[in-house]
Amino acid sequence: MGKGLVLVGTGTAIGLAMGFAVERLMNSMLFNAGGTDLVVYLVVVPAMLLVTLLAAYVPARRASQIAPTQALRYE
């Protein structure tokens, strides 16, 4: 779970920085374009975090239920 959280944190930080930069660039190039849409950021970022946590939790839970010796014997 920890590795998944590090990846999603890094990806979120990079994505937010790039999103704000591209949004400012597009607003400067387009006439009468709106400002920063904070509602979208406030909805999308927690949704992405929730999906990533779920995607990391399910395999981690499954792996924690198997004894390590049994997993090694299977391979």
Stockholm file with secondary structure:
# STOCKHOLM 1.0

chainA/1-75         MGKGLVLVGTGTAIGLAMGFAVERLMNSMLFNAGGTDLVVYLVVVPAMLLVTLLAAYVPARRASQIAPTQALRYE
#=GR chainA/1-75 SS CHHHHHHHHHHHHHHHHHHHHHHHHHHHHSTTCCCCCHHHHHHHHHHHHHHHHHHHHHHHHHHHTSCHHHHHHHC
#=GC SS_cons        CHHHHHHHHHHHHHHHHHHHHHHHHHHHHSTTCCCCCHHHHHHHHHHHHHHHHHHHHHHHHHHHTSCHHHHHHHC
//
